[in-house]
């Protein structure tokens, strides 16, 4: 307790040879975010490949849990392989996959359609789950006419709108998604995540899915069901697959409000890397309420400490 009678905030430990060994020995599965942790844009962060090889050689399970919905699991596996890292689809849990699985476990009617404000990854995962998706990148080319006697038509059989990161967001998509949610009875509003920004390229951050979700939330006056981090929805699938106690897992990420909070919500150990969105100044700011167990500059610091 501090002088005001409040519980003192836990202070994260800087990764060192001593606690890195303890972390390794007490962890069976490492869960990695991708953007800002494994890569930035299409550029691999230095030392990542060697670090993953080291962890695999120690018998550790590696799982990649990303909020970026632009790709499907298959497309992410292809990206890993193109960067020289062998990762299978089964080791990847993306928010695009989570959106499709959320609908499946909640018995979304097969005859209903899904309107997608987002990338090809969402459409692919919906198709694999047996659902019909509309929109996506194709609607990025469409325009609207704001003039008298112009009525915007939308498909009345759309039963869900899924919103994720969308570099081709436009007024057409915003209107289509808004009408579906407001006018189609029982239409679901699903967000892959609420990330404010992300490393879409290696040199700078770009607006994240939270911007697109915020627009639809404002126009419909509704809050979405969020399936990506920090929601533990994806953790349910991880536990079904690996049967590892969450206390034996370590979530490694660059965002406090998604990656680290996701790990904490699930009962995992947490390691923040400063190679992405979060800086040390943000971590140590007195207003920050989310503290990881450990922090370090980048994933490859494991190579120095183990």
Phi and psi in degrees as a GROMACS rama.xvg file:
@    title "Ramachandran Plot"
@    xaxis  label "Phi"
@    yaxis  label "Psi"
@TYPE xy
-94.3955  -171.461  UNK-2
-63.5425  -24.2403  UNK-3
-90.649  4.86196  UNK-4
80.2175  12.95  UNK-5
-94.6901  148.772  UNK-6
-65.7912  133.108  UNK-7
-71.119  140.854  UNK-8
-71.3533  139.616  UNK-9
-65.1465  140.543  UNK-10
-99.3092  122.387  UNK-11
-66.7762  147.636  UNK-12
-93.5684  134.216  UNK-13
-69.3825  130.647  UNK-14
-60.2989  135.157  UNK-15
-142.015  169.273  UNK-16
-55.3676  -34.2495  UNK-17
-73.4923  -54.3765  UNK-18
-77.5996  -20.9761  UNK-19
-65.2692  -39.4399  UNK-20
-66.6934  -41.709  UNK-21
-62.5116  -42.0068  UNK-22
-63.9686  -44.1246  UNK-23
-61.7451  -46.2142  UNK-24
-67.0029  -28.188  UNK-25
-96.7348  3.66599  UNK-26
-118.511  129.89  UNK-27
-96.9948  -30.1138  UNK-28
-135.841  130.169  UNK-29
-103.146  125.667  UNK-30
-103.05  120.99  UNK-31
-111.597  131.928  UNK-32
-71.0629  166.096  UNK-33
-109  -60.7426  UNK-34
-64.3078  122.048  UNK-35
84.5816  -4.36148  UNK-36
-120.412  -53.39  UNK-37
-92.2694  -41.9963  UNK-38
-147.256  168.321  UNK-39
-126.128  114.963  UNK-40
63.3957  -122.734  UNK-41
-106.942  16.9925  UNK-42
-110.432  121.868  UNK-43
-68.9099  137.254  UNK-44
-74.773  138.758  UNK-45
-52.9133  132.419  UNK-46
84.1103  -3.1892  UNK-47
-64.4061  -47.5829  UNK-48
-58.0243  -46.2219  UNK-49
-64.8032  -36.4744  UNK-50
-66.8532  -42.9449  UNK-51
-64.3198  -39.0613  UNK-52
-61.5715  -41.8546  UNK-53
-62.0365  -46.7698  UNK-54
-64.3581  -39.901  UNK-55
-64.3788  -38.6978  UNK-56
-65.673  -22.5889  UNK-57
-89.2204  5.73557  UNK-58
81.7664  18.0725  UNK-59
-85.9543  141.015  UNK-60
-76.4582  137.904  UNK-61
-118.347  130.233  UNK-62
-133.016  140.877  UNK-63
-115.206  114.761  UNK-64
-117.213  103.034  UNK-65
-117.546  140.665  UNK-66
-82.3362  -13.8072  UNK-67
-71.776  113.473  UNK-68
-93.8082  6.63384  UNK-69
-66.7304  -22.5521  UNK-70
-123.44  156.505  UNK-71
-85.2882  174.431  UNK-72
-61.357  -40.0572  UNK-73
-62.7558  -43.4048  UNK-74
-66.386  -35.1171  UNK-75
-67.9926  -39.6624  UNK-76
-60.6196  -39.5927  UNK-77
-64.993  -38.5191  UNK-78
-65.3431  -45.8151  UNK-79
-55.538  -48.803  UNK-80
-63.9139  -35.681  UNK-81
-67.0694  -22.9951  UNK-82
-95.4667  7.35889  UNK-83
86.1282  18.0831  UNK-84
-118.795  122.393  UNK-85
-82.9191  109.091  UNK-86
-134.142  135.097  UNK-87
-91.8252  160.669  UNK-88
-58.0903  -35.6501  UNK-89
-65.9329  -17.5694  UNK-90
-92.0327  1.59038  UNK-91
-113.496  128.774  UNK-92
-125.075  102.164  UNK-93
-103.345  161.127  UNK-94
-70.3631  -22.2746  UNK-95
-65.6328  -42.8866  UNK-96
-64.6287  -41.6742  UNK-97
-61.8897  -38.1378  UNK-98
-62.5831  -44.5556  UNK-99
-66.4591  -40.8467  UNK-100
-69.6832  -33.4044  UNK-101
-60.0973  -43.2644  UNK-102
-68.0416  -36.9566  UNK-103
-67.4454  -47.5107  UNK-104
-70.7347  -19.4314  UNK-105
-99.3738  16.1947  UNK-106
54.9534  46.7201  UNK-107
-62.8085  130.299  UNK-108
-60.267  129.105  UNK-109
-62.0438  -28.3746  UNK-110
-77.8753  -13.5862  UNK-111
-82.7538  151.071  UNK-112
-101.974  165.34  UNK-113
-123.867  123.644  UNK-114
-92.2741  129.351  UNK-115
-111.701  121.986  UNK-116
-104.61  96.9045  UNK-117
164.389  -161.211  UNK-118
-96.9942  -177.908  UNK-119
-63.4508  -27.4835  UNK-120
-58.6159  -40.8389  UNK-121
-66.7545  -44.6718  UNK-122
-60.4624  -41.2658  UNK-123
-65.0731  -43.8627  UNK-124
-68.4472  -34.8015  UNK-125
-63.6207  -43.2967  UNK-126
-63.0151  -42.7542  UNK-127
-63.1605  -29.3359  UNK-128
-86.3604  -2.22281  UNK-129
93.508  16.2545  UNK-130
-107.954  156.946  UNK-131
-99.4143  117.481  UNK-132
-102.284  145.4  UNK-133
-122.471  163.538  UNK-134
82.8184  -131.366  UNK-135
72.6627  -154.172  UNK-136
-56.0135  -33.2967  UNK-137
-58.7759  -36.3368  UNK-138
-78.267  -5.79987  UNK-139
-67.2484  -17.6982  UNK-140
-92.2331  -7.22015  UNK-141
-88.9777  150.322  UNK-142
-125.379  169.138  UNK-143
-119.493  158.941  UNK-144
-117.07  114.818  UNK-145
-97.5107  82.4817  UNK-146
-145.84  167.743  UNK-147
-58.3343  144.704  UNK-148
61.3408  23.0263  UNK-149
-103.9  114.83  UNK-150
-109.316  127.089  UNK-151
-86.376  116.175  UNK-152
-88.1233  145.293  UNK-153
-140.316  159.627  UNK-154
-76.999  118.927  UNK-155
-73.7424  -10.9877  UNK-156
-91.0999  3.30891  UNK-157
-71.737  122.952  UNK-158
-109.276  -2.87044  UNK-159
-157.508  145.532  UNK-160
-118.445  122.603  UNK-161
-108.441  126.199  UNK-162
-117.526  126.407  UNK-163
-137.566  -165.983  UNK-164
-62.937  132.008  UNK-165
-144.741  98.1405  UNK-166
-66.2481  -12.5205  UNK-167
-114.358  30.3225  UNK-168
-59.3177  140.003  UNK-169
-151.936  178.492  UNK-170
-67.8293  -32.8958  UNK-171
-58.9364  -50.0952  UNK-172
-64.6176  -40.3157  UNK-173
-62.4551  -42.7284  UNK-174
-67.324  -42.7418  UNK-175
-61.8207  -49.845  UNK-176
-62.9629  -39.7965  UNK-177
-62.8075  -46.7131  UNK-178
-63.6021  -41.4793  UNK-179
-59.1407  -47.6666  UNK-180
-69.8867  -39.0955  UNK-181
-80.2271  -31.4534  UNK-182
-111.638  -23.1235  UNK-183
-86.7807  117.079  UNK-184
-54.6062  127.398  UNK-185
73.8087  11.281  UNK-186
-63.1297  127.875  UNK-187
-80.0036  148.668  UNK-188
-119.731  107.383  UNK-189
-117.255  130.102  UNK-190
-110.625  134.164  UNK-191
-68.7704  -34.1015  UNK-192
-173.366  172.368  UNK-193
-119.79  24.2121  UNK-194
-57.1747  130.985  UNK-195
-72.0226  -43.7829  UNK-196
-141.718  168.636  UNK-197
-159.759  161.124  UNK-198
-84.2139  80.4915  UNK-199
-74.1803  -22.893  UNK-200
-131.166  169.832  UNK-201
-76.6873  -19.1096  UNK-202
-97.8717  -20.5061  UNK-203
-158.642  166.387  UNK-204
-86.5837  153.559  UNK-205
-130.833  159.699  UNK-206
-55.5806  137.379  UNK-207
-97.5774  -174.425  UNK-208
-61.7978  -25.4014  UNK-209
-57.3212  -30.2662  UNK-210
-66.5681  -45.1801  UNK-211
-68.269  -42.0913  UNK-212
-62.9719  -41.2166  UNK-213
-60.9075  -37.5061  UNK-214
-64.1845  -47.0394  UNK-215
-69.0264  -37.7732  UNK-216
-61.892  -38.5033  UNK-217
-69.7185  -45.2226  UNK-218
-71.7801  -26.4538  UNK-219
-98.6123  -14.1075  UNK-220
57.9773  37.5616  UNK-221
-130.626  152.087  UNK-222
-98.4559  141.618  UNK-223
-84.561  163.768  UNK-224
-85.3702  119.528  UNK-225
-96.7619  124.523  UNK-226
-102.957  -17.0432  UNK-227
-87.6269  -177.871  UNK-228
-58.9995  141.671  UNK-229
-89.1374  5.49194  UNK-230
-56.7838  141.493  UNK-231
-90.2952  14.2409  UNK-232
-55.9679  -45.5476  UNK-233
-66.1701  -28.8879  UNK-234
-63.929  -32.2299  UNK-235
-58.7378  -40.4443  UNK-236
-72.1648  -36.248  UNK-237
-61.4509  -44.0622  UNK-238
-67.2414  -37.2417  UNK-239
-62.5757  -35.882  UNK-240
-81.9696  -44.4634  UNK-241
-102.235  -21.0755  UNK-242
51.7836  44.0908  UNK-243
-112.814  132.471  UNK-244
-60.732  137.272  UNK-245
-62.0228  -23.2433  UNK-246
-67.8137  -15.8178  UNK-247
-99.3982  10.025  UNK-248
-109.978  152.171  UNK-249
-128.905  121.602  UNK-250
-89.3279  123.701  UNK-251
-112.048  119.251  UNK-252
-153.837  173.993  UNK-253
-111.274  -3.01382  UNK-254
-116.043  132.578  UNK-255
-73.1925  -44.2029  UNK-256
-80.4943  -8.20404  UNK-257
-120.292  -66.912  UNK-258
-61.6533  -55.6138  UNK-259
-68.4325  -41.2714  UNK-260
-65.4965  -37.3656  UNK-261
-57.7585  -49.4676  UNK-262
-61.2095  -43.7641  UNK-263
-66.1638  -42.0086  UNK-264
-60.1436  -32.1662  UNK-265
-90.4207  -9.53522  UNK-266
89.1728  20.4805  UNK-267
-87.9941  160.985  UNK-268
-71.3864  155.209  UNK-269
-133.58  138.947  UNK-270
-129.979  117.819  UNK-271
-92.4941  129.786  UNK-272
-106.409  142.14  UNK-273
-96.6301  25.5992  UNK-274
-92.7191  -0.943327  UNK-275
-125.697  -121.944  UNK-276
-72.2347  -40.2302  UNK-277
-89.0048  130.346  UNK-278
-98.8461  167.51  UNK-279
-64.2704  -33.6424  UNK-280
-63.3297  -41.0452  UNK-281
-66.1824  -43.9268  UNK-282
-58.2339  -43.0782  UNK-283
-92.5369  2.25967  UNK-284
-63.6161  132.956  UNK-285
-57.6734  -23.8167  UNK-286
-80.4142  -11.8917  UNK-287
-76.222  123.046  UNK-288
-100.76  -6.40602  UNK-289
-106.237  111.916  UNK-290
-116.185  123.523  UNK-291
-73.7812  167.538  UNK-292
-70.7294  -40.0142  UNK-293
-137.451  158.917  UNK-294
-145.316  155.518  UNK-295
-159.449  171.751  UNK-296
-73.7086  -39.5095  UNK-297
-160.028  163.957  UNK-298
-56.5602  -38.6475  UNK-299
-69.4936  -3.6733  UNK-300
-60.6125  -24.5514  UNK-301
-56.6232  -34.8085  UNK-302
-62.6273  -32.9498  UNK-303
-78.8743  -26.5943  UNK-304
-100.572  -15.9447  UNK-305
